[in-house]
Amino acid sequence: MQELLLFSRQGCCLCEGLEEKLGALDPPQLLQVIDVDTDPALQGRYGLAVPVLAVPAGADGPLRELPRVSPRLAGAQLQAWLIKQGVR
């Protein structure tokens, strides 16, 4: 399974909710949570647009940001959304 990056900030209920939903999948989604407030460049890039899911940059290309995840998606619907994005 491919690890995703979750650009987030502390105290963001949408960020925390998405992290929780991804962790509740079977199997749980591998996830690296990055607090945008710890880096001025990330804070400038993402501002209040968090949460943002992305596929890490690899040898074959740059970081790929995924479309915004609806906060209503959970469980099987979230898993289907990830598959549609080419993640799972």
BASEVO-822302 format. One record per residue: residue number from 1; residue in three letters; x, y, z of N, C-alpha, C, O, CB in turn; chain. Coordinates in pm, whole numbers. Glycine has a CB too. Layout:
residues N
num NUM, residu ALA, n_east X, n_north Y, n_up Z, ca_east X, ca_north Y, ca_up Z, c_east X, c_north Y, c_up Z, o_east X, o_north Y, o_up Z, cb_east X, cb_north Y, cb_up Z, chaine A
...
This chain:
residues 88
num 1, residu MET, n_east 85, n_north -118, n_up 0, ca_east 0, ca_north 0, ca_up 0, c_east 90, c_north 125, c_up 0, o_east 194, o_north 129, o_up 65, cb_east -96, cb_north -1, cb_up 123, chaine A
num 2, residu GLN, n_east 46, n_north 222, n_up -73, ca_east 122, ca_north 345, ca_up -88, c_east 96, c_north 441, c_up 29, o_east -18, o_north 460, o_up 70, cb_east 87, cb_north 412, cb_up -220, chaine A
num 3, residu GLU, n_east 203, n_north 499, n_up 81, ca_east 188, ca_north 598, ca_up 188, c_east 143, c_north 731, c_up 129, o_east 186, o_north 770, o_up 20, cb_east 322, cb_north 616, cb_up 266, chaine A
num 4, residu LEU, n_east 56, n_north 801, n_up 201, ca_east 11, ca_north 934, ca_up 161, c_east 64, c_north 1037, c_up 259, o_east 95, o_north 1005, o_up 373, cb_east -142, cb_north 941, cb_up 153, chaine A
num 5, residu LEU, n_east 73, n_north 1161, n_up 212, ca_east 104, ca_north 1274, ca_up 298, c_east -26, c_north 1345, c_up 330, o_east -109, o_north 1365, o_up 242, cb_east 207, cb_north 1371, cb_up 231, chaine A
num 6, residu LEU, n_east -42, n_north 1382, n_up 455, ca_east -157, ca_north 1461, ca_up 496, c_east -105, c_north 1593, c_up 550, o_east -49, o_north 1599, o_up 660, cb_east -243, cb_north 1385, cb_up 604, chaine A
num 7, residu PHE, n_east -125, n_north 1700, n_up 473, ca_east -88, ca_north 1833, ca_up 518, c_east -200, c_north 1882, c_up 608, o_east -316, o_north 1888, o_up 567, cb_east -62, cb_north 1931, cb_up 397, chaine A
num 8, residu SER, n_east -164, n_north 1916, n_up 731, ca_east -262, ca_north 1936, ca_up 836, c_east -216, c_north 2049, c_up 927, o_east -107, o_north 2104, o_up 910, cb_east -285, cb_north 1807, cb_up 916, chaine A
num 9, residu ARG, n_east -299, n_north 2083, n_up 1025, ca_east -257, ca_north 2172, ca_up 1133, c_east -329, c_north 2129, c_up 1259, o_east -439, o_north 2074, o_up 1255, cb_east -288, cb_north 2323, cb_up 1099, chaine A
num 10, residu GLN, n_east -264, n_north 2155, n_up 1371, ca_east -323, ca_north 2119, ca_up 1500, c_east -450, c_north 2199, c_up 1523, o_east -456, o_north 2318, o_up 1490, cb_east -223, cb_north 2141, cb_up 1615, chaine A
num 11, residu GLY, n_east -550, n_north 2134, n_up 1579, ca_east -675, ca_north 2200, ca_up 1610, c_east -772, c_north 2210, c_up 1494, o_east -879, o_north 2268, o_up 1509, cb_east -648, cb_north 2334, cb_up 1660, chaine A
num 12, residu CYS, n_east -736, n_north 2155, n_up 1379, ca_east -824, ca_north 2157, ca_up 1262, c_east -914, c_north 2033, c_up 1267, o_east -866, o_north 1921, o_up 1254, cb_east -741, cb_north 2161, cb_up 1127, chaine A
num 13, residu CYS, n_east -1044, n_north 2055, n_up 1288, ca_east -1135, ca_north 1941, ca_up 1302, c_east -1146, c_north 1861, c_up 1172, o_east -1162, o_north 1739, o_up 1177, cb_east -1273, cb_north 1989, cb_up 1345, chaine A
num 14, residu LEU, n_east -1137, n_north 1926, n_up 1056, ca_east -1142, ca_north 1853, ca_up 929, c_east -1018, c_north 1766, c_up 913, o_east -1027, o_north 1653, o_up 866, cb_east -1153, cb_north 1951, cb_up 811, chaine A
num 15, residu CYS, n_east -902, n_north 1820, n_up 952, ca_east -777, ca_north 1745, ca_up 943, c_east -780, c_north 1622, c_up 1033, o_east -747, o_north 1511, o_up 992, cb_east -658, cb_north 1835, cb_up 980, chaine A
num 16, residu GLU, n_east -821, n_north 1645, n_up 1158, ca_east -827, ca_north 1536, ca_up 1254, c_east -928, c_north 1431, c_up 1212, o_east -905, o_north 1311, o_up 1229, cb_east -861, cb_north 1589, cb_up 1393, chaine A
num 17, residu GLY, n_east -1041, n_north 1475, n_up 1157, ca_east -1144, ca_north 1381, ca_up 1111, c_east -1095, c_north 1295, c_up 996, o_east -1120, o_north 1174, o_up 994, cb_east -1268, cb_north 1456, cb_up 1069, chaine A
num 18, residu LEU, n_east -1025, n_north 1356, n_up 900, ca_east -974, ca_north 1280, ca_up 786, c_east -867, c_north 1181, c_up 832, o_east -866, o_north 1067, o_up 787, cb_east -917, cb_north 1375, cb_up 679, chaine A
num 19, residu GLU, n_east -779, n_north 1225, n_up 921, ca_east -676, ca_north 1134, ca_up 972, c_east -740, c_north 1014, c_up 1042, o_east -696, o_north 900, o_up 1024, cb_east -582, cb_north 1209, cb_up 1070, chaine A
num 20, residu GLU, n_east -842, n_north 1039, n_up 1120, ca_east -913, ca_north 932, ca_up 1191, c_east -980, c_north 836, c_up 1092, o_east -972, o_north 714, o_up 1109, cb_east -1018, cb_north 992, cb_up 1286, chaine A
num 21, residu LYS, n_east -1046, n_north 889, n_up 991, ca_east -1116, ca_north 805, ca_up 893, c_east -1018, c_north 720, c_up 813, o_east -1046, o_north 604, o_up 783, cb_east -1199, cb_north 891, cb_up 797, chaine A
num 22, residu LEU, n_east -902, n_north 777, n_up 777, ca_east -801, ca_north 701, ca_up 703, c_east -743, c_north 590, c_up 790, o_east -712, o_north 482, o_up 741, cb_east -690, cb_north 795, cb_up 653, chaine A
num 23, residu GLY, n_east -727, n_north 618, n_up 919, ca_east -677, ca_north 517, ca_up 1011, c_east -775, c_north 406, c_up 1039, o_east -736, o_north 297, o_up 1080, cb_east -637, cb_north 581, cb_up 1138, chaine A
num 24, residu ALA, n_east -904, n_north 433, n_up 1019, ca_east -1009, ca_north 335, ca_up 1046, c_east -1033, c_north 240, c_up 928, o_east -1108, o_north 143, o_up 942, cb_east -1138, cb_north 405, cb_up 1081, chaine A
num 25, residu LEU, n_east -971, n_north 267, n_up 814, ca_east -989, ca_north 180, ca_up 698, c_east -927, c_north 44, c_up 727, o_east -842, o_north 31, o_up 814, cb_east -927, cb_north 242, cb_up 570, chaine A
num 26, residu ASP, n_east -971, n_north -58, n_up 652, ca_east -917, ca_north -192, ca_up 669, c_east -853, c_north -238, c_up 539, o_east -926, o_north -271, o_up 446, cb_east -1027, cb_north -290, cb_up 714, chaine A
num 27, residu PRO, n_east -722, n_north -242, n_up 529, ca_east -624, ca_north -204, ca_up 629, c_east -612, c_north -51, c_up 639, o_east -650, o_north 21, o_up 546, cb_east -487, cb_north -267, cb_up 596, chaine A
num 28, residu PRO, n_east -559, n_north -2, n_up 752, ca_east -544, ca_north 143, ca_up 767, c_east -453, c_north 202, c_up 658, o_east -356, o_north 139, o_up 617, cb_east -488, cb_north 176, cb_up 906, chaine A
num 29, residu GLN, n_east -487, n_north 321, n_up 613, ca_east -406, ca_north 389, ca_up 512, c_east -274, c_north 434, c_up 575, o_east -275, o_north 499, o_up 680, cb_east -482, cb_north 509, cb_up 451, chaine A
num 30, residu LEU, n_east -162, n_north 400, n_up 511, ca_east -33, ca_north 450, ca_up 558, c_east -32, c_north 600, c_up 537, o_east -69, o_north 649, o_up 431, cb_east 85, cb_north 382, cb_up 483, chaine A
num 31, residu LEU, n_east 11, n_north 673, n_up 638, ca_east -5, ca_north 817, ca_up 637, c_east 110, c_north 885, c_up 709, o_east 150, o_north 842, o_up 818, cb_east -137, cb_north 856, cb_up 700, chaine A
num 32, residu GLN, n_east 163, n_north 989, n_up 649, ca_east 260, ca_north 1076, ca_up 716, c_east 191, c_north 1211, c_up 732, o_east 157, o_north 1277, o_up 633, cb_east 396, cb_north 1088, cb_up 634, chaine A
num 33, residu VAL, n_east 170, n_north 1253, n_up 856, ca_east 102, ca_north 1379, ca_up 884, c_east 207, c_north 1489, c_up 896, o_east 303, o_north 1477, o_up 971, cb_east 17, cb_north 1369, cb_up 1014, chaine A
num 34, residu ILE, n_east 186, n_north 1597, n_up 820, ca_east 279, ca_north 1709, ca_up 819, c_east 205, c_north 1833, c_up 865, o_east 108, o_north 1875, o_up 802, cb_east 341, cb_north 1730, cb_up 678, chaine A
num 35, residu ASP, n_east 251, n_north 1892, n_up 975, ca_east 190, ca_north 2014, ca_up 1029, c_east 243, c_north 2133, c_up 950, o_east 361, o_north 2165, o_up 958, cb_east 222, cb_north 2029, cb_up 1183, chaine A
num 36, residu VAL, n_east 156, n_north 2198, n_up 874, ca_east 198, ca_north 2308, ca_up 788, c_east 247, c_north 2428, c_up 868, o_east 320, o_north 2512, o_up 815, cb_east 84, cb_north 2350, cb_up 697, chaine A
num 37, residu ASP, n_east 209, n_north 2437, n_up 993, ca_east 249, ca_north 2552, ca_up 1075, c_east 393, c_north 2542, c_up 1125, o_east 443, o_north 2635, o_up 1187, cb_east 156, cb_north 2567, cb_up 1192, chaine A
num 38, residu THR, n_east 459, n_north 2430, n_up 1099, ca_east 598, ca_north 2413, ca_up 1142, c_east 696, c_north 2463, c_up 1036, o_east 817, o_north 2465, o_up 1061, cb_east 626, cb_north 2267, cb_up 1174, chaine A
num 39, residu ASP, n_east 646, n_north 2502, n_up 919, ca_east 733, ca_north 2545, ca_up 809, c_east 667, c_north 2662, c_up 737, o_east 557, o_north 2647, o_up 683, cb_east 760, cb_north 2427, cb_up 710, chaine A
num 40, residu PRO, n_east 732, n_north 2779, n_up 736, ca_east 672, ca_north 2896, ca_up 671, c_east 638, c_north 2873, c_up 524, o_east 539, o_north 2928, o_up 475, cb_east 766, cb_north 3013, cb_up 683, chaine A
num 41, residu ALA, n_east 718, n_north 2794, n_up 453, ca_east 690, ca_north 2767, ca_up 312, c_east 562, c_north 2686, c_up 298, o_east 480, o_north 2714, o_up 210, cb_east 808, cb_north 2693, cb_up 246, chaine A
num 42, residu LEU, n_east 544, n_north 2585, n_up 384, ca_east 422, ca_north 2505, ca_up 379, c_east 302, c_north 2587, c_up 422, o_east 194, o_north 2575, o_up 365, cb_east 435, cb_north 2381, cb_up 468, chaine A
num 43, residu GLN, n_east 321, n_north 2671, n_up 524, ca_east 212, ca_north 2757, ca_up 569, c_east 169, c_north 2852, c_up 457, o_east 50, o_north 2876, o_up 438, cb_east 255, cb_north 2837, cb_up 695, chaine A
num 44, residu GLY, n_east 266, n_north 2906, n_up 384, ca_east 233, ca_north 2993, ca_up 272, c_east 166, c_north 2918, c_up 159, o_east 77, o_north 2972, o_up 93, cb_east 358, cb_north 3060, cb_up 221, chaine A
num 45, residu ARG, n_east 208, n_north 2794, n_up 136, ca_east 153, ca_north 2714, ca_up 26, c_east 10, c_north 2669, c_up 54, o_east -76, o_north 2676, o_up -33, cb_east 242, cb_north 2593, cb_up 1, chaine A
num 46, residu TYR, n_east -15, n_north 2622, n_up 177, ca_east -143, ca_north 2561, ca_up 208, c_east -237, c_north 2651, c_up 287, o_east -358, o_north 2632, o_up 283, cb_east -122, cb_north 2435, cb_up 283, chaine A
num 47, residu GLY, n_east -183, n_north 2749, n_up 359, ca_east -266, ca_north 2843, ca_up 433, c_east -379, c_north 2774, c_up 507, o_east -356, o_north 2686, o_up 591, cb_east -323, cb_north 2945, cb_up 339, chaine A
num 48, residu LEU, n_east -501, n_north 2814, n_up 476, ca_east -619, ca_north 2754, ca_up 539, c_east -682, c_north 2645, c_up 453, o_east -795, o_north 2604, o_up 479, cb_east -722, cb_north 2861, cb_up 569, chaine A
num 49, residu ALA, n_east -610, n_north 2597, n_up 351, ca_east -665, ca_north 2497, ca_up 259, c_east -656, c_north 2355, c_up 312, o_east -699, o_north 2262, o_up 245, cb_east -593, cb_north 2505, cb_up 127, chaine A
num 50, residu VAL, n_east -602, n_north 2336, n_up 432, ca_east -588, ca_north 2202, ca_up 487, c_east -724, c_north 2146, c_up 525, o_east -815, o_north 2224, o_up 557, cb_east -494, cb_north 2204, cb_up 609, chaine A
num 51, residu PRO, n_east -742, n_north 2017, n_up 523, ca_east -645, ca_north 1913, ca_up 496, c_east -622, c_north 1892, c_up 347, o_east -713, o_north 1906, o_up 265, cb_east -689, cb_north 1784, cb_up 561, chaine A
num 52, residu VAL, n_east -499, n_north 1857, n_up 315, ca_east -462, ca_north 1825, ca_up 177, c_east -392, c_north 1689, c_up 179, o_east -296, o_north 1669, o_up 253, cb_east -369, cb_north 1936, cb_up 114, chaine A
num 53, residu LEU, n_east -442, n_north 1597, n_up 97, ca_east -378, ca_north 1467, ca_up 80, c_east -292, c_north 1471, c_up -45, o_east -330, o_north 1530, o_up -146, cb_east -483, cb_north 1352, cb_up 71, chaine A
num 54, residu ALA, n_east -175, n_north 1408, n_up -37, ca_east -85, ca_north 1406, ca_up -152, c_east -10, c_north 1274, c_up -157, o_east 12, o_north 1209, o_up -55, cb_east 13, cb_north 1524, cb_up -147, chaine A
num 55, residu VAL, n_east 29, n_north 1237, n_up -278, ca_east 115, ca_north 1122, ca_up -300, c_east 257, c_north 1176, c_up -302, o_east 286, o_north 1269, o_up -377, cb_east 78, cb_north 1044, cb_up -435, chaine A
num 56, residu PRO, n_east 346, n_north 1120, n_up -218, ca_east 483, ca_north 1171, ca_up -211, c_east 553, c_north 1168, c_up -346, o_east 525, o_north 1084, o_up -432, cb_east 563, cb_north 1092, cb_up -111, chaine A
num 57, residu ALA, n_east 645, n_north 1262, n_up -363, ca_east 726, ca_north 1266, ca_up -484, c_east 811, c_north 1139, c_up -489, o_east 865, o_north 1095, o_up -388, cb_east 816, cb_north 1393, cb_up -489, chaine A
num 58, residu GLY, n_east 820, n_north 1085, n_up -606, ca_east 901, ca_north 965, ca_up -625, c_east 1004, c_north 989, c_up -733, o_east 1019, o_north 1100, o_up -783, cb_east 815, cb_north 845, cb_up -659, chaine A
num 59, residu ALA, n_east 1074, n_north 885, n_up -768, ca_east 1175, ca_north 895, ca_up -872, c_east 1112, c_north 932, c_up -1006, o_east 1178, o_north 988, o_up -1094, cb_east 1252, cb_north 764, cb_up -885, chaine A
num 60, residu ASP, n_east 983, n_north 899, n_up -1022, ca_east 917, ca_north 921, ca_up -1150, c_east 842, c_north 1054, c_up -1160, o_east 779, o_north 1081, o_up -1262, cb_east 821, cb_north 809, cb_up -1176, chaine A
num 61, residu GLY, n_east 849, n_north 1139, n_up -1057, ca_east 779, ca_north 1265, ca_up -1071, c_east 764, c_north 1342, c_up -941, o_east 811, o_north 1297, o_up -836, cb_east 645, cb_north 1242, cb_up -1129, chaine A
num 62, residu PRO, n_east 698, n_north 1457, n_up -949, ca_east 682, ca_north 1544, ca_up -833, c_east 566, c_north 1500, c_up -742, o_east 492, o_north 1407, o_up -774, cb_east 660, cb_north 1687, cb_up -878, chaine A
num 63, residu LEU, n_east 554, n_north 1570, n_up -632, ca_east 442, ca_north 1551, ca_up -539, c_east 312, c_north 1566, c_up -616, o_east 296, o_north 1658, o_up -697, cb_east 449, cb_north 1652, cb_up -421, chaine A
num 64, residu ARG, n_east 217, n_north 1474, n_up -591, ca_east 87, ca_north 1482, ca_up -658, c_east -22, c_north 1502, c_up -553, o_east -50, o_north 1413, o_up -473, cb_east 60, cb_north 1353, cb_up -742, chaine A
num 65, residu GLU, n_east -82, n_north 1622, n_up -555, ca_east -191, ca_north 1650, ca_up -462, c_east -319, c_north 1588, c_up -515, o_east -348, o_north 1593, o_up -634, cb_east -208, cb_north 1802, cb_up -442, chaine A
num 66, residu LEU, n_east -395, n_north 1529, n_up -424, ca_east -522, ca_north 1468, ca_up -460, c_east -633, c_north 1572, c_up -449, o_east -619, o_north 1670, o_up -377, cb_east -553, cb_north 1346, cb_up -371, chaine A
num 67, residu PRO, n_east -743, n_north 1551, n_up -521, ca_east -857, ca_north 1642, ca_up -506, c_east -905, c_north 1645, c_up -361, o_east -880, o_north 1551, o_up -286, cb_east -973, cb_north 1600, cb_up -601, chaine A
num 68, residu ARG, n_east -972, n_north 1749, n_up -324, ca_east -1022, ca_north 1765, ca_up -187, c_east -1117, c_north 1650, c_up -154, o_east -1204, o_north 1614, o_up -234, cb_east -1095, cb_north 1901, cb_up -169, chaine A
num 69, residu VAL, n_east -1098, n_north 1593, n_up -36, ca_east -1181, ca_north 1482, ca_up 10, c_east -1305, c_north 1539, c_up 79, o_east -1294, o_north 1625, o_up 166, cb_east -1101, cb_north 1388, cb_up 107, chaine A
num 70, residu SER, n_east -1422, n_north 1491, n_up 39, ca_east -1545, ca_north 1534, ca_up 105, c_east -1543, c_north 1486, c_up 250, o_east -1512, o_north 1369, o_up 275, cb_east -1670, cb_north 1480, cb_up 31, chaine A
num 71, residu PRO, n_east -1575, n_north 1572, n_up 346, ca_east -1579, ca_north 1528, ca_up 485, c_east -1688, c_north 1424, c_up 511, o_east -1691, o_north 1364, o_up 619, cb_east -1600, cb_north 1646, cb_up 576, chaine A
num 72, residu ARG, n_east -1775, n_north 1404, n_up 416, ca_east -1883, ca_north 1304, ca_up 432, c_east -1837, c_north 1162, c_up 399, o_east -1904, o_north 1066, o_up 434, cb_east -2001, cb_north 1341, cb_up 344, chaine A
num 73, residu LEU, n_east -1723, n_north 1149, n_up 332, ca_east -1674, ca_north 1016, ca_up 294, c_east -1613, c_north 946, c_up 414, o_east -1539, o_north 1005, o_up 491, cb_east -1571, cb_north 1026, cb_up 180, chaine A
num 74, residu ALA, n_east -1646, n_north 820, n_up 428, ca_east -1589, ca_north 736, ca_up 534, c_east -1603, c_north 591, c_up 491, o_east -1683, o_north 558, o_up 403, cb_east -1659, cb_north 762, cb_up 672, chaine A
num 75, residu GLY, n_east -1527, n_north 506, n_up 554, ca_east -1538, ca_north 362, ca_up 531, c_east -1522, c_north 323, c_up 385, o_east -1426, o_north 364, o_up 319, cb_east -1671, cb_north 314, cb_up 579, chaine A
num 76, residu ALA, n_east -1617, n_north 243, n_up 335, ca_east -1610, ca_north 191, ca_up 199, c_east -1611, c_north 302, c_up 94, o_east -1546, o_north 289, o_up -10, cb_east -1726, cb_north 96, cb_up 173, chaine A
num 77, residu GLN, n_east -1683, n_north 409, n_up 121, ca_east -1687, ca_north 520, ca_up 25, c_east -1551, c_north 588, c_up 15, o_east -1507, o_north 625, o_up -94, cb_east -1795, cb_north 623, cb_up 64, chaine A
num 78, residu LEU, n_east -1484, n_north 607, n_up 128, ca_east -1351, ca_north 667, ca_up 129, c_east -1252, c_north 574, c_up 60, o_east -1165, o_north 619, o_up -15, cb_east -1305, cb_north 698, cb_up 273, chaine A
num 79, residu GLN, n_east -1264, n_north 445, n_up 85, ca_east -1176, ca_north 347, ca_up 21, c_east -1196, c_north 350, c_up -131, o_east -1098, o_north 345, o_up -206, cb_east -1203, cb_north 204, cb_up 78, chaine A
num 80, residu ALA, n_east -1321, n_north 358, n_up -176, ca_east -1349, ca_north 365, ca_up -320, c_east -1292, c_north 494, c_up -380, o_east -1241, o_north 493, o_up -492, cb_east -1501, cb_north 357, cb_up -346, chaine A
num 81, residu TRP, n_east -1301, n_north 603, n_up -306, ca_east -1246, ca_north 731, ca_up -353, c_east -1095, c_north 721, c_up -370, o_east -1040, o_north 770, o_up -469, cb_east -1281, cb_north 845, cb_up -254, chaine A
num 82, residu LEU, n_east -1027, n_north 657, n_up -274, ca_east -882, ca_north 639, ca_up -283, c_east -845, c_north 554, c_up -405, o_east -748, o_north 584, o_up -475, cb_east -827, cb_north 575, cb_up -155, chaine A
num 83, residu ILE, n_east -922, n_north 448, n_up -429, ca_east -896, ca_north 362, ca_up -545, c_east -913, c_north 443, c_up -673, o_east -832, o_north 431, o_up -764, cb_east -991, cb_north 240, cb_up -545, chaine A
num 84, residu LYS, n_east -1017, n_north 525, n_up -680, ca_east -1041, ca_north 609, ca_up -797, c_east -924, c_north 704, c_up -820, o_east -893, o_north 739, o_up -934, cb_east -1172, cb_north 688, cb_up -781, chaine A
num 85, residu GLN, n_east -858, n_north 747, n_up -712, ca_east -744, ca_north 837, ca_up -723, c_east -614, c_north 763, c_up -753, o_east -509, o_north 824, o_up -769, cb_east -728, cb_north 916, cb_up -595, chaine A
num 86, residu GLY, n_east -623, n_north 629, n_up -762, ca_east -505, ca_north 549, ca_up -794, c_east -412, c_north 526, c_up -676, o_east -293, o_north 503, o_up -694, cb_east -428, cb_north 614, cb_up -903, chaine A
num 87, residu VAL, n_east -467, n_north 533, n_up -555, ca_east -384, ca_north 521, ca_up -436, c_east -381, c_north 379, c_up -380, o_east -273, o_north 330, o_up -345, cb_east -432, cb_north 616, cb_up -329, chaine A
num 88, residu ARG, n_east -494, n_north 312, n_up -372, ca_east -499, ca_north 181, ca_up -306, c_east -498, c_north 69, c_up -407, o_east -502, o_north -48, o_up -368, cb_east -622, cb_north 170, cb_up -219, chaine A
